[in-house]
């Protein structure tokens, strides 16, 4: 059994915390989602936070639940690496109500963030078109 407290143990090294995120990514339940969200917002390593954002982006059925965490990371994380991945993830799990938020990053000072916003918007548009075809 995996001890998920490793993710919040400052005595553990980045590799141990990263491995815990990978294990959490394989579990599709509310508890793992909450742990990934907390890792995104609180882990001291940008690598671990990035990985949390990446795996949250794969939780499509929880989109509305995790969008606020992704938006908080996009708006306040000090790492471009994390902001980039959280933007991409928001495009993956989001809906059209997130378009204005994502659009606000199209004029960001950093090219990586502007391009990530473009990708997120394109992903949302593609998903919306697919959803409409299924209706």
C-alpha positions, 0 to 999 in steps of 0.5 A: 500500500502506498503512503500518500503522505510522502507527497506532503513530507518535506523530509522526502526528496523530489524523486520520492514525491514525484513517484507518489504523484505517478502512483496517484495518477493511476488512481481515478477517485476523488481522494487522489484528485484532492491529493494531486490538487494539493500537490499542485498548490503546495509542493515546493518543487516545480517539477512535482507541481507540473506533474500534478497539473499534467495528471489533473488535466487527464481527469476530464470527468472532474473538470469543474472540480479541479478547474479552480486549482488549475486557475489558481496555479496559472494565476499565482505559481512562480514557475512558468513551467507550472503555469504552462502545464496548468493552462494546458490542463485547463484546456483539457478539462475545461469548458467554454466558460474558461475562455475569458480566463485563458484569453487573458494570458494571450498577452502575457509577457512570456512567450511560453505562457502566451503559446500555452494559452493559444494551445489551451484555447485550441484544445477547448475549441476542438473539444467543444466541436467534438461534444457538439457532434455527439449531441 
